[in-house]
Amino acid sequence: MVRAMNSKQAWQAICVEDLFSILHAHANGLSETEAQLRLEQVGANRLPQSAPPSGWQILLRQFCSPLIYILGLAAVVSAVVGDFKDAGFIVAVLVINAAIGGYQEWQSDRSSRALQQLLKIRATVMRNGEVREVDAEALVPGDVVWLESGNRIPADIRLIHTHNLEVDESLLTGESLTVLKHASWLGDAATPLADRQNMVYAGSIVVRGRGRGLVVATATATTVGQLALDVMTTVGGKPPLLKRMERFSQVIAIAVLVAAVGIALLGIFKQGYSVAEMFMFAVALAVSAIPEGLPVALTVALAIATHRMAQRGVIVRHLPAVEGLGSCTLIASDKTGTLTCNELTVRTLCLPNGDEFEVTGEGYAPIGQIYFQGKAITPDNPDLDALARAAVLCNEADLHHHNHDWGWRGDPTDIALLSMAHKLGWNRETTLNHYPQINEIPFEPEHKFAATYHSTDGRVKVFVKGAPERVLQMCDGSPKVPSPGAIAQRLAEQGYRVLAFAEGMAAADLDAATVPPEPAHLHFLGFVGMIDPLRARVREAIATCHAAGIAVWMVTGDHPSTALAIARDLGLASTGSQVVTGSDLLEQSPTDLSRLIQSTCVFARIAPHQKLQLVNAARESGHFVAVTGDGVNDAPALRAANIGVAMGKAGTDVAREAAELVISDDNFATIVAGVEEGRIAYDNVRKVIYLLISTGAAEIVLIGLAVAQGLPLPLLPVQLLWLNLVTNGIQDVALAFEPGEGDALHRRPRSPREPIFNRLMIERTLIAALVIGGVSFGVFQWLLNAGWSIPTARNALLLLMVLFEIVQIGNSRSEVKSAFALSPLRNPILLVGTIVAFSLHLVMMHLPIGQALLSTAPVSLEIWGILIALSLTVMGAIESHKWMQFRWKR
């Protein structure tokens, strides 16, 4: 009953007196007996977790592919008719493929099982009238919980008392600024989560102050728990490669069936073959038509891309997602922590005389300079020194250098002010030694300012920071600029968080025991403008995405004005009318929403369920969607996207659990590297497919012509398997190591509806198949007519097919570039693989075991010369097609 009520109550709209009544709670806390009863009723306060897959489950998952099913059927058929060598070859391929893919997924899954970490914490509660620490998992609705700076919120809590309580809710709302909480505030049922001042939520962090509250929801009834459930139940979009390979495999299956039945009927009714003989032909045809080496080559290509991505900062959790970034047409990105640093940074200083200074650097580390009119200044400006001194004295944070790195603690605003002051040569510890603090007025929302009192030369000086309109009211005289309020407003409209600073004298007898009065008769020192800055190289990354034909959305829970300021910097929007808010989405029908997302790329004040709604709408409109994010609020959308990309350093475990890819350096710019590697991986998959299908189709042409002419089977099934799995199998795996051709980011993404086997590949495959199959058939027929025995003719034909495969490797290395333009040394693995494959066949021609297994034998130098010359015909044909394609595009 309590848990069901938790998920429906608008706790922010309930006064404290009614709150205790509804929850049957007491100001002195629950008794241990009552707490235990409630724990048995609602369960432990932990997030839901899916059981990790076993090794066998991961291994079996590698066999869930239509192409694997086709190969399995071919193995069964071969075994039924007694061709155990053929069946053994195919089974070996399936086992190797499963081992490679299973190992990759097991390794990734082992390092990502951390979904419950957000709630594995301790909590301070009152039980039986005594304050004690308990495991957060033991909390129940009605518990009275104490909160203080540094605590992670253990459950959803309705506050009943606060003192300067500020909470970082960015992991839930996307809001980069801390949120000031006030227990006496009351909202209504429609108040957005980010604006509920009397509520704190599981997973958030207390940045400053103290508080006390009643637990109103635990485990899956919390906001983060509901999001975790969404992650587990949301059906994710399939990566584009899986979709294309499924369609491709279906086409292969239909084509093999039609071809096998057609040729079998032709042989039975036209050539007079027996049903048994034509069944063997059909098996041989299936063996030649099905690219047995494709699963291994595809797995290896994706594994190679996984390694390359890891070197560039992109960690792959599921192999098929490797190519996903390269195929995506839209990246929907969170703002806080993804496009920006999630570290407030002072960007501008405005003095009373109107002079404005630019502050460089990113994040809290005090690395940067101060510029005036484009020139770096020296830290000896008296007005800037006065502003910096006030910033370090009216401050509660700590910024220190330790072990060659910077560390910090405290409120983000205060840390940003210390970083700015440090760039001007001011250090808080040293400054406090000269100006010892004797009293303070802490920040309160109704005051809108904070003040600290310091002794200096026998006098007491006060330093104030706060909202511009409030601080200006305390100042005497007029600043040297006509309208400081207008300056503050202009800075705010540019997306800055603006603070005003002032100083003055206080009563000389003021001490720590005296409650200080509100400061007055102050001297205005200037404005400080802060913003959560863009990450390094983000602008260039988004520009590169646009050049590559990829749309970029910014989807944030932040305020529209802040979102607009960031969007302007990124080149995503220029006016407020281009920003759509969550309240705007409430008014949209599905049809209107579909139209809206075609012309909008900046979304602000978006709730987690609305982000999921946007992702689903984009997918329905035909986009392949990649979603990036780091917070709990991003997790459902990450899971629903075709490709989910989580941040690795600052990202939550929930977000990483929901994603297929993880960015190790949390930089959106790294995604561009992922896009490039994804496109290279897809290119290599196409190259491998073209190589295998073209040579397999050539074997179909060869067998089909032989059947039509009433000739014996040109190649035995085991010889076909040798070609497809060993000689071609070594080379197609090596082809997967092909480096990029340098144009991956200079072309638009392929249409989501474009099959992997498109018109270009069909044309090339037909040309190669007709040339290789036709020439091979002609050679076989000529050898038989010349009096060669069938085994001897097959031996020469097998060697010719091996040579054709080697030449076809060169044709497959690029869809547009000539084989002569690509140095063999660009891919040394391919060069070595080709040599090894050819050497293996030479060995099998000369060793008794090879001669017995494959019916091979050595050939004369004259035959070698003729066969090498004939194998080059396919290169001439493909080079001609590439040249014609180039001329047509021009």
N, C-alpha and C positions, 0 to 999 in steps of 0.2 A: 504493500500500500504506500509506504513512504517513498520508495523508488519511483513508482508510477506517478506520484504527485510531483516529485522533483522535476521531471522533464517537462511539466506543463505550467508550473507556477511562474508568474511574472514577479520574481522576488524583489526586483528593484522598485516595485510600486507598493510594497507592503511596509507599514510602519513597524518599528521595533517591537512594540507591545503585542501586536497581532502576530508577529513573527514567532515569538516564543510560544504563543498559544497554538499556532498551526503545527509547529514541529514538536509540541509537547516537550519543550526544552526548559532549562532552568538557568538562571544567571550564574549559579555555582557549578554548572556543568552537569553532565549525566552521571549517574552512578555506574560503577563497573558492571553491575548486573544488567542494567538497562542497555548499556552500550553493547554488551555481549549478545543480548536478545536481538538488538537491531542489526548487529553484524551477521547473525544467523539468518535474519530476514532478507537483508539487501545484498549480502555477500561482501567479499573483501574489496577494498578500494584499489583496484588494479585495472589496467587497460586490457581489453580482449587481445588474445594472441592466437594466431593460427599455428597449428603444430608444424614444426619444421619437417620438410620432406625427408624421407629416409633415402639412403644411398640407392636402394632398389627402385624407389619411386622416381628419382632423378634419372636413373639409367633407363627405365621403361619409357619415360617421357621422350627419350631420344628416338623412339620407334613410332611416335605419333605423327606420321607424315604420309601423305598420299604416295609420294615417290617411294618411300620405304615399303608401303603395302605392295606396290607394283613389283618391286624387286623381290619381296618375300614370296609373292605368287610365282614369279619366274623360277625361284629356287625350288619351290614345291613341285612345279611342273617338271623341272629337270630331274629331280629325284624320283618322281613317279615313273618317268620313262627310262630310268636307269643311268642317266648322265650325272653320276655323283661328283665327278670332277667339276662340272659346271655349277652344280648346287653348292659345292664347297667353296668355290670362288666367291659366289654371291654372298653366302653367309659370312665369310671372312670380311667382306666389305662392310656389311651391316654391323658387325661387332666392332670393327675399327672406328666407324663413324660414331657409334654409341659411346665408345670409350673416350674419344676426344671431346665430344659435346658434353657428356656427363661430367667429366672432370672439370671442365670450365665452369659449368653451372654449380657444381658442388663447392668449388673453391670460392665462388662469388657469394653463394648463399650462406656459407659458414661464417663469413665476416659481416653479415647484415642482419643477424637475428637479435635486434636490440629494441624492439617495439615498446617494452615496458619501462624503459629507463626514466621517462618523465616523472613517474610516480614512485620510484624507489628512493624515498627520502624519509626523514623524520619530521614529526610535527609536535608542537607544544600545545597541549590541551589541558582543560580543567576537568578532572574526574573526581567525584566524591568531595568536591570543594577544594581540591589540591591541584596545583599546576605541576604537570609532569610531561616527560617526553615519551612518545609512542611511535611505532612504525606508522607511516602514512597509510599503509594498507589496513590498519585497524580503525581508521576514522569512519564515523557513521553520521547520517543526518541528525542534527541536533547537538553535536559536539561544539563546545566553545573553544576556538583556536586562537592562540596568540601569534602575531606576525611581527617581524622586525626586519631591518635592513639585511639583505643578503639571502633571505628565505626564498625558496621556491614554493609557490602556493600549492598545497597538497590536495585541494578539492575545490569545488565551487562554493564560495563563501559569501554570505550577506553580512556586510560590515555593521557593527553596532557601536564601535568607537574607533576614531582615527586621530593620529597626531602627525601632521606633515607626511602622510603616507603617499608615496609615489610608486607606481608599479609599471614595469615594462611588459606590455601586452603585445609586443610586435609579432611574436610567434603565432598569435591568434588573429590579430586584426590587421597586421601589416603596417601599423602606425609606428613610425620610427621614434617619436617623442614619448617620454614617459607620461603616464596618466596620473593626475592628482586625484586622490580618492577622498570622499567626504561622507561619513556615516549618516549625517542628518539629511542628505539630499534624497529626494523622492522623485522617481520618474513615473512613466506609465508603461503599459504593456507593450507599446510600439517602439519604445526607446531602443535604438541600435546598440549592439553589444559594446561598441567602442565608446559610447557616451554614458554608460551606466556607472555613475560615480560612487555608488554604494555597494558595488559588486566587485569581487576579484575571482579569477578563474584558474582552475588547475593548470599547471605548467607555466604560468606567468612568474615573474621574479620581482620581489620587493627591492626597489632601488634605494629608497630613503624612508625614514620615519618608522612609526609603529602603528599597530592596529590590533583590533580584536573583532571576531565575528563568529557567526553561526554557520556551521556546515549545512548546506541546503542540497547538495548533490554529490554523489561519489561514483567512482568507476564509470560505467557506460552511460550513466545519467548526466555526467558532466558534459560541458561543451566539447572538451578535447576527447572525451569518451565517445560522443556521438560522431565526431569526425573519424575516430579510429574505426568505428563500426562501418561508416561510409566507405573507408578504405578497403575493408575486408569484403564488403558486399557489392561494391561498384564493379561492374564488368568493364575491364580495360579494353581500349581499342587495340586491334591487332597491328603489329608493326607492318609497314608496307611490303617488306620483302616476303613475309609470310603469306600475305594476301596474293601477291604476284606468283609466288611459288606454288600455292594451292591451285590457282587458275592454270598455271603452266603444266602442273602434274596431271590435272584433269584432261587437258588437251593431249598430252603424251599418251595417257591411257586410252583415250578414244581413238587416237591415230594408230596406235599399235594394234588395237582390236580390229579396226576396219582393215588395215593393211594385211594383217595375218589371215583374216577370214577371206579377203579378196584373193590373195595369192594362193591360199589353200584351194579355194573353189576353182581358180584358174588351172591349177595343176591337176586337180582330179578330173575335171570335165574336158579340158582341152588337151592336156599332155598324157592323160591316162595313168597318172600316178595312183598308187593305193592310198587309202585313208591314212594308214599308219605312216607311210612315207611323207605325206603332206603334213601330218601332225609334227613330225620331226622338223620339217621345213619351218612350220609355224613357230616351233620352239627356237630354232636358230634365228628367225626373224625377230622374235621378241628379245632375244639376247642382244642382237645387233641394234635394235631400235631403242631399247631402254638404256639411258646413260648411267650404267652401274656405278661409275666413278663420281657421279655428280654429288651424292650426299657427302662423301668424304671431302671432295674439293670445296664444296660450299661451306662445310664446317671449318675446314682449314682456312679458307678465305676470311671468314668472320673472326676466327681466333687470331689471325695475323692482324686484322684491323683492330681487334681488342687490345693487342699489345701496342700497336702504334698509337691508339687513342690514349692508353695509360701513360705513354711517354709524353703526351701533350696535355695531360691533366684531366682526361675523361675516363672514368672507371666504369666498365660495362658489367652490369649484373646479369643480363640475359643476352645470349649471343645474337638472336634475331634483331635485337634493338640496335646493333652496330650500324646497320645501314639506314635506320629510321631517320636520324637527323638529316642525312643527305637527301632523303625523299620528302621531308616535311615542307609544306607550303606556308605554314604559319607557326610562329613561336609566340606563345602567350606567356609573358614574363611577369613575375612579381617585381615590385619596385624595391622594397626595403630588403637589403642584404643581398640582392641579386644585381639590380642595375646600380644601386647605391651601396655605400660601405656599411650602412647601419651604424655609423659613428658620426655624431654631430660635429661639424667643423665650422669655425668662424671664417666667413668669407669676405666680410666687409666691415670697416670701421668708419663712422661718421662723426667728426668733431663738431663742437659748437659753432665754429666759424664756417662750416659747410664743406670743409675738405673731406674727401672720401678716399679711403685707402683699401687696396685689395690685399687679401691675405691668401697666400698659396699654401699648398699641402693638402693631404687627404687623411682623414681619420684623426685619432687622438694623439698619435706620435707627433711631437713638436718639430717636425721637419718641414721647413718652408721659409718664406720671407714675406716682408711687408713691402708693397709697391705703392708709389704715388705717381700718378700720371705716367705709368709705364716704366718707371725707374725704381730700382730697389733703394730703400732708405736705410740710413744708419740708425741704430736704436738709441738716439739721443734727442728725440723730439719731446719737449716737456709736456705738451698736451697729451701725446700718446702715452707717455710714462704715467701720467695721472690716471688715465683710463685703465691701463694695465694694472696699476697698483690696486685700484678699486676692484678689479676683476679677481685678483688673487686673494684679497683680504675678505671680501664678501663671498665666501666660497667654503664648501665643506668637503671637497673632493681631494684626492691625492694622486699626483702624477710623479713617477720616479723612474730612474734609470738603474737597471740592475742586470748584471751579467750580459752586457752588450745589447740589452733590449729594453724597451719601454713597457712599464706596467702602470695600471691605473685602478682606482677604486672610487666609487661614488656615483653621483647623478651625472648623466651624460652631458647636461648643459654645463655643469661646473667643470667637468673634465675638459670640455672644449674650450672654456675660458682660460683654464690653466695652460693648455697647449698654445693658445694665441699669445698669452702673456710671456710664455717661455721664449717664443720667437722674437720678442722684444727685449729679452734678457732678464725677465722677472721670474723669481723662484719663490713659491709660497712659503717654504720653510724659512728661508733667509729673511723674507719680508716680515714674517710674523715675529722674528727675533727683534726687529726694529720697531714693530707696531704690535705689541702683545694685545691679544683680544681679551676684553673684560666683560663683554655682554653681547647679546644679540636679540634680534626680533626674527624668529623663523618665518619662512614663507607660509602664508595661509591664502587660500583662494579668495577670501573676502578682502584681504589686504592688497593682494597683487604686487607685493614687494617683499624683499628681505633686507635686513640691515645688520651690520656688525659694528661694534664699538671698540676702539683701540686707543691705548694710552700712547702719547708721544710728547716728549719734552714737558711733562707735568700737565698736559692737557688731554682732553678726550676728543677723539675725532670719530665721526660716523661715516660709513661707506654704505651706499644703497644701490641695489639693482632691482629692476622690476619692469612691469608693463610701462611703456612710454608715457601714456596718458596719466598714469598714477605718479610716476617719478617727477614728471614735469610740474605737477601740482605742488610738489614740495620745494621747488626751486625758486629762489628770489631773482628778480630782474629778468630780462629777456635774453635768450641766447643770441649770438651774433648773426644767426640766419633768421629770416623773416618768419618761417613756419616750420619749426621742428616736427610738429605733429604730421604735417604733410610728407616730410621726409620719411618718418616712421611708417606712414601708410603706404608710401611708394615701395619701401623695402618689403613690407608685408605682402603686397600684391605681386612682388617678384618671387614669392615663395620662401622668404627668409623668416625665421623666428627672431623677432626683434626685442632686444632688451635695452633699457636706458640705464645709465649709471650717473651717480651724483655723489658728492661728498660735502661735509660741513663740520662745524664744531658742535659739540654736545656739552652738557653741564659738567663742570670740572669735578663735581662730587659724585658723579655716577660710578657705581661699582657693580659687582656681580650680583649683589643681593637686591639691587634696585630694579624695579620694572621700568624699562626705558619708555619714554613717551614716543609718539610718532615723530619722526624727524621732520624738521622744517628749516626754512631759510638756507637751503642747500645750494651748492654750486653745480650746475649741470656739466657733466664731463663728456657726454657723447652717446652714440648708439652703437650697438654691436649686432650685426646680422649673421645668423647661423643657418646652416642648411646641412642636410644629410647629402654629402657630395657623391657625384658619380664615381663609379669604379674606373680604374685606369683602363683605357682603350675601349670603353663601352661605346662611345660615339662612333669610332671607326668600325667596331664590330657590327653595329646596327646598319651603318652605311654599306658594309660588305654584304650583310644579309639582304638588303634591298637590291644591291647590284646582282646578287645571286637569285633574285626573284622570290625571296622569302619575306612575307609580311611579318611585322613585329607589333604585338600588342603590349601595352603596359596595363596590368590589372592590379589594383592596389586598394587597400582599405583606408588609405590616407585621405586627407582633406583635398577637395578638388583644386584649391589654389596651389597647394604643395605639389600635387600631381601635375598641374599645368606648368609650373616652373621647371620641374624635371623634364617634362615632355618637350618644352621649348629647347632646353639644352641638348636633348637627344634628336631634335628635328622631327618629332612625332606629332606635334601640334603647335599652333601659334596663338589661338584664341580660346577663351573659355567655352565657346559654343561647340568646340571639338572634343570636349570632355563630357562623357556620359557617367552619371552617378547611379548608385544602387537604387535610389528612389525612382529614377527615370526608368529603370528596367522593370519596376513593378507595374508600370502602365503599359508595357509592351505585350502584344499578342505574339504567338510563335511566328506568324508571318511578318509582323512588324519588326520583331527581333532579328529575323533573318535578313531583312533589308538594312537594319541599323548597323549590323556588324560588317556590312560591306563597305561602309563609309566612315567607320570609327575605329580608332586604335588606342584610345586612352580611356580607361574606366576607373573611376574613383569611388571611394566609400562602398566598395563591393564586399558583400558578405560571402563566406565560404560557399554556401549553396548557390549563390549567384555566379561565382566563378565557375563552378561545375556546370551551371546552366549555359554559360557562354561557351565553354569548351564543347559541350554537346551540340550547341547550335552551329558552331563552326564545323564540326565533323559532319553534321547533317547537310551543310551547305556544300560539301565536297572537299573540304580541306583535310590534309594530313597534318594533325596538330601535335606540336611539341610544347609541353608546359614546363616552365622552370619555376622553382621556388625553394624556400628554405624553411618555412614555418609550418606549424600544425594546420594552419588555415589553408595551406596549399595542397594538403595530402589528397583529398577526394578528387580534385582536378588533375593531379599528377597521375592518379590511378586510371582516370577516365580517358586520358589523352592517348593518342597513338604511341607517343613516346614521352615518358616522364623523366625530367632532368632535375635532380635535387642537388643542393649545395652540400659539399662534404665537410667543410670546417665548421661553419656556424649553423648548418642545417640541423633540424630536429631528426630524431630517430624515426618518427612517424613519417616524415617526408621522404627520408631515404628508403624506408621500407616500401613506400608506394611507387618509387621510381625505378626505371630500367637503367638509367645512366646517372652517375654522380660526378659532379665537377669538383675536383680536389682542391682547387684554389678559390672557389666561390666567385669566380669572375665570369660575368656574362661573356666577355670576350673569348674565353676558352671554348665557348660553344661554337664559335666560327671554326676553330680547329676541328671540332667534332663534326661539323657539317662537311668540311673538306674531306676528312678521313671516311666519313660515311658515304660520300659520293664516290670516292676512290674504291671503297669496298664494293659498292654496287657495280661500278664499272668492271671490276675484276670478276665479280660473279657473272656478269654478262659475257665477258671474254671466255671464261671457263665453259659456260653453257654453249656459246657459239662453237667452241672447239669440239666439245663432246657431241653436240647435236649434228653438226655438219659432217663429222666423220661417221657417226651412227647412221645418218641419212644416206651417206655414200654407200654404206654396207647394205642398206635396204635396196638402193638402186641396183647394186651389184647382184644381190640375190634375186630381186624381182626380174631383172633381165635374163638371168640364168634360167629361172623357172619358165619364163615366157618362151625362151628358145629351146627348152627341153634339155638343157645341159645339167650335169651333176652339180651338187651343192659346191659352190666355189671355195668356201671356207667351212671347216668343221666348227660346231658350237664352241669347243674348247679353244680353237684358234681365235674366234671372235671375242671370247672372254679375255684371252691373252692381250689382244689389241686394246680392248676397252678398259681393262682393269690394271694391266701392268705397264705396257709401253705408253699408252695414252694416259693411264692413271698417274704415273710418276710425273709426266709433263704437265697435266692439268693442275695438279697440286702445286707444282713449282710456278705455274702461271699466276696463281693466287698471290704470289709475292711481288707482282709487278708494281712498281712505284707509280705515283700519279703523273699525268702528262702535262700538268701545269695550268689546266683550264677548268679545274673542278668548280671554282668559285666564279667563273665568268659566264656561266650559262644558267638558264632558268631551271627549276626543278622539273622533273618529268611529271606529266599529268598523272594524278592519282588513278585515273582509269586506264592509263596506258599499260598494256601487258608487257611483261619482261621480255617476251619474244615478239618484238615489234616488226614493222615493215622492213626496216633496214636489215635486221637479223634474218628475216625470212628470205629476202633477196640474196643475201650473202650465203645463207645455208643452201638455197637451191642451186646457186652457181657452183659452190664447192662440191655439193653432193653429185650434181650432174657430171662435173669434170672428173672427180675422183672415181665415182661409180662407173661412169661411161668408159674412161680409159682403162680401169681395172678389168671391166668385163671384156673389153676388146683384147687386152693382153691374154686373159684366161682363154678366150675362144681361139685366139691365134696359136697359143701354145698347144692346145688340144688338137687343133687342125694340123699342127706341125709334128704330131706324133708323140708329144710328151705324155707320160702317164699322169693320171689324175693326181696322185700324191705329189709328184714332182712339180706339176703346174701350180698346185695349191701352195707349195713351199715358195715358189717364185712370187706368187701373188701376195702371200703373207708379207714377204720382204718389201714388196712395192707399197703395200698399205702402211707399213712402218715408216717408210720414207715419206709417203704422203703426209702422215701425221706430223713428222718433224717440220716439213715445209709449212703445214697449216698452223703450227705454233707461231711462226713468224707472222702469218696473216692475222692471227688472233690478238696480237699484242696491242693493236690500236684500231678503233673503228674508222678513224679519219686519216691517220698518218701512215705514210708508206713504211713497209717493213724495212726498207733500206735506210730510213731516217732514224731508226731506233737502234742504238748500239747494243750488242749482246751483253756488254758489261754493265748496262743499267740494271739488269736483274741477274746477278751471278748465280743465284740459286736455280733459275730457269736454265741457264747455260749448262750448269753441272747436271741438273736433272735430265736434260735432253741427252747429254753424253752418256749418263748412266743408263737411261732407258734403251738407247741404241746399243750400248755395250752388252746389256742383258740379252738382247735378241741375238747378238752375234754369238754369245756364249751358248745360248740354247740351240743355235744352228750347228755348233761344233761338238757339244757334249752329248754323250749317249742318253742321259736322262732327258735332255731337251728334245732330242730327236724322237725318243719314245713317247713323250708327253704330247708334243706339238706336231709330230710328223714332219720335222724340219731336216734340212741338210745344207751343206755349203753349196755356193753357186760360183760360177766362173767370173773372172774379171770382166769379160765381155758383157755378161748379163748384168753385172753390177753397173756398168756404164750406161746401158740402155735404161735400166730401172731408175737410176738417178735422174737422167734426162727427162724421162716421162713424169717423174714426181714434181718437177719444176713447172709443169703446165698449170697447176692450180694457182701458183703464185702469180703467173702472168694474168690469169683470169681475174683474180681478186684485186690486183693492182690496177687493172683497167677499170674495174667497177669503182674503186676509190677515186680515181682520176675523174671519171664521169660524174660522180657525186659532187666532187669539188667544183667542177665546171658548172654544174646545175645550180649549186648554191650561190655562185657568183652572179 
